[in-house]
Amino acid sequence: MSGGQLQILILVGILVVFYGVLIIPEKKRRKTYNNMLSELKVNDRIITRGGLIGRIVIIEKDNVIIEVDPDNIRLTFSKQGISSLLTEESNM
């Protein structure tokens, strides 16, 4: 193997490792997040990217209206502004 071939082989190896360590997990995380957004329903408790915790009262195409306790204030958020869905296990 000549020096040029070895350098190309090392570069290909680095690219494969880079893809396996960074790209694949990000694709999996994005798919999980998009599935969570598509499965949202009324009365789900969510946390926004800004840290607000509320309950979904209305779902529109790209937006959700959440109700924030204790004064029942309603706020409109883009679905992309939702960080995660709070489950019963995470509330304990």
Residue frames relative to the residue before (quaternion, step in Angstrom):
aa qw qx qy qz dx dy dz
M 1.0000 0.0000 0.0000 0.0000 0.00 0.00 0.00
S 0.3407 -0.7410 0.5395 0.2094 3.56 -0.81 0.95
G 0.7025 -0.4809 0.3367 0.4023 3.55 -1.31 0.27
G 0.6498 0.5250 -0.3144 0.4508 3.59 1.01 -0.78
Q 0.6593 0.5017 -0.3077 0.4678 3.55 1.00 -0.83
L 0.6359 0.5286 -0.3205 0.4620 3.56 1.05 -0.78
Q 0.6477 0.5120 -0.3201 0.4646 3.61 0.97 -0.79
I 0.6473 0.5008 -0.3180 0.4786 3.59 0.99 -0.79
L 0.6419 0.5214 -0.3180 0.4637 3.58 0.99 -0.82
I 0.6482 0.5020 -0.3106 0.4811 3.60 0.98 -0.81
L 0.6481 0.5150 -0.3148 0.4643 3.59 0.95 -0.84
V 0.6452 0.4993 -0.3158 0.4844 3.59 0.95 -0.83
G 0.6412 0.5259 -0.3184 0.4593 3.60 0.97 -0.80
I 0.6467 0.5066 -0.3126 0.4768 3.58 0.98 -0.84
L 0.6547 0.5110 -0.3118 0.4614 3.60 0.96 -0.84
V 0.6374 0.5179 -0.3246 0.4693 3.61 1.00 -0.77
V 0.6563 0.4912 -0.3058 0.4843 3.59 0.94 -0.87
F 0.6307 0.5325 -0.3264 0.4606 3.60 0.94 -0.87
Y 0.6604 0.5033 -0.3003 0.4694 3.59 0.89 -0.92
G 0.6993 0.4862 -0.2686 0.4498 3.58 0.89 -0.93
V 0.7201 0.4418 -0.2500 0.4730 3.57 1.01 -0.75
L 0.8047 0.3037 -0.1484 0.4881 3.61 0.91 -0.80
I 0.7395 0.4528 -0.2526 0.4293 3.59 0.69 -1.03
I 0.6866 0.4963 -0.3024 0.4369 3.62 0.74 -0.98
P 0.6858 0.4616 -0.3212 0.4621 3.67 0.77 -0.82
E 0.6347 0.5260 -0.3341 0.4570 3.61 1.04 -0.71
K 0.6298 0.5184 -0.3322 0.4735 3.60 1.02 -0.74
K 0.6564 0.5058 -0.3070 0.4681 3.58 0.97 -0.85
R 0.6505 0.5114 -0.3130 0.4662 3.60 0.96 -0.85
R 0.6563 0.5138 -0.2999 0.4640 3.59 0.96 -0.90
K 0.6493 0.5089 -0.3183 0.4671 3.60 0.97 -0.83
T 0.6450 0.5143 -0.3126 0.4709 3.61 0.96 -0.85
Y 0.6575 0.5115 -0.2991 0.4655 3.59 0.96 -0.91
N 0.6742 0.4890 -0.2957 0.4679 3.61 0.87 -0.90
N 0.6217 0.5206 -0.3386 0.4773 3.61 1.07 -0.69
M 0.6348 0.5257 -0.3277 0.4618 3.59 0.99 -0.83
L 0.6642 0.5005 -0.3065 0.4630 3.60 0.94 -0.86
S 0.6890 0.4829 -0.2933 0.4539 3.60 0.92 -0.82
E 0.7148 0.4433 -0.2530 0.4780 3.60 1.15 -0.50
L 0.3771 0.7269 -0.4964 0.2882 3.62 1.22 0.19
K 0.0146 -0.7876 0.6160 0.0055 3.54 -1.11 0.69
V 0.6781 -0.4796 0.3657 0.4201 3.54 -1.30 0.35
N 0.8018 0.2539 -0.2603 0.4742 3.56 -1.15 0.90
D 0.4473 0.6394 -0.4894 0.3893 3.63 1.20 0.21
R 0.3139 -0.7154 0.5879 0.2101 3.56 -1.06 0.77
I 0.0598 -0.8122 0.5795 -0.0293 3.55 -0.83 1.07
I 0.2339 -0.7036 0.6377 0.2085 3.50 -1.39 0.15
T 0.3527 -0.7472 0.5262 0.2009 3.57 -0.87 0.96
R 0.6639 -0.4913 0.3763 0.4198 3.55 -1.28 0.19
G 0.6607 0.4959 -0.2941 0.4806 3.56 1.23 -0.46
G 0.5957 -0.6099 0.3416 0.3955 3.58 1.29 -0.06
L 0.4891 0.6480 -0.4505 0.3714 3.61 1.21 0.08
I 0.2002 -0.7592 0.6101 0.1069 3.53 -1.04 0.85
G 0.1761 0.7977 -0.5581 0.1458 3.56 -0.79 0.97
R 0.4590 -0.6493 0.5386 0.2785 3.50 -1.41 0.00
I 0.4401 -0.6949 0.5021 0.2671 3.57 -0.87 0.95
V 0.1207 -0.7981 0.5874 0.0593 3.58 -0.87 0.99
I 0.7890 0.0648 -0.0362 0.6099 3.61 1.12 -0.59
I 0.1429 -0.7624 0.6257 0.0829 3.55 -1.02 0.85
E 0.1078 -0.7654 0.6331 0.0412 3.54 -0.83 1.06
K 0.7740 -0.3505 0.2283 0.4753 3.58 -1.26 -0.05
D 0.8327 0.0762 -0.0064 0.5484 3.60 0.60 -1.13
N 0.7182 0.4013 -0.2258 0.5217 3.59 1.29 -0.07
V 0.1563 -0.7360 0.6435 0.1406 3.50 -1.36 0.31
I 0.2540 -0.7148 0.6235 0.1892 3.54 -1.18 0.55
I 0.0991 -0.8048 0.5844 0.0306 3.54 -0.73 1.09
E 0.3135 -0.7110 0.5996 0.1916 3.50 -1.25 0.55
V 0.1943 -0.7932 0.5730 0.0685 3.54 -0.74 1.14
D 0.3847 -0.7280 0.5232 0.2198 3.58 -0.81 1.00
P 0.6837 -0.0848 -0.7120 -0.1361 1.76 -2.33 0.81
D 0.6417 0.5692 -0.3201 0.4022 3.62 1.20 -0.29
N 0.4283 -0.7276 0.4384 0.3081 3.60 1.30 0.19
I 0.2186 0.7683 -0.5550 0.2324 3.54 0.94 0.95
R 0.2211 -0.7828 0.5695 0.1185 3.59 -0.91 0.92
L 0.0632 -0.7891 0.6107 -0.0198 3.53 -0.92 1.04
T 0.3098 -0.7338 0.5759 0.1841 3.56 -1.11 0.73
F 0.0260 -0.7911 0.6105 -0.0290 3.55 -0.92 1.01
S 0.4927 -0.5738 0.5544 0.3474 3.49 -1.28 0.46
K 0.5753 -0.5859 0.4288 0.3767 3.58 -1.06 0.61
Q 0.6262 0.5468 -0.3361 0.4426 3.57 1.11 -0.65
G 0.6079 0.5636 -0.3428 0.4419 3.60 1.27 -0.28
I 0.5596 0.5850 -0.3903 0.4386 3.57 1.30 -0.08
S 0.3175 -0.7653 0.5349 0.1656 3.52 -0.81 1.03
S 0.7920 -0.1908 0.1560 0.5585 3.56 0.78 -0.99
L 0.4824 -0.6213 0.5445 0.2912 3.47 -1.40 0.32
L 0.2923 -0.7453 0.5706 0.1830 3.57 -0.85 0.95
T 0.1815 -0.7815 0.5910 0.0843 3.54 -0.82 1.02
E 0.6900 -0.4643 0.3437 0.4361 3.56 -1.27 0.20
E 0.6389 0.5378 -0.3303 0.4399 3.60 1.02 -0.75
S 0.6937 0.4731 -0.2852 0.4622 3.59 1.01 -0.80
N 0.6165 0.5439 -0.3490 0.4497 3.61 1.23 -0.31
M 0.6146 0.5667 -0.3540 0.4193 3.62 1.17 -0.35
